[in-house]
Amino acid sequence: MFPPAWRIPGDWSKTAHEIEPSSLDQIIKGSPVLLIVTYDPRKRAHASEGDVLGFMSLGCVMENMWLMVQALGIDVHVLSTFGGGSVEIEVKRVLEIPEYMRIAFAVRLGYPVAEPPNYLRVRRDVEEFTHHNRFSGAI
């Protein structure tokens, strides 16, 4: 969902540049669970040097976790900013994660607010683009 000012064509770019990026403490504040997914880049299948399939499988892990927690009524917010640069270095220091380990991503988990926001939802409802047993109706 985007702020109301971002829904006006041409105005959103100006608004986006005026907004200061959120700090990490603001991003994770109020989240009952912050799950940080790490991986060991030294471990891979035999004869697979330079292969990205192991890292791609982390996307499958994220998808399966996301589907499961959504089925349980829990909201998910993926935080890719944890997986690189100074943020990764600091998080690894604070959590005492070994140097050789890498952070793939972090996930905020929590129950949604009681009332939905009172502004336009940007994403379409699933029912608008899914079909059961046959393709029916163009969108």
Summary of the structure (lengths in Angstrom):
residues: 139
radius of gyration: 19.1
end to end distance: 20.8
largest distance: 53.6
contacts: 268
relative contact order: 0.19
helix: 38%
strand: 15%
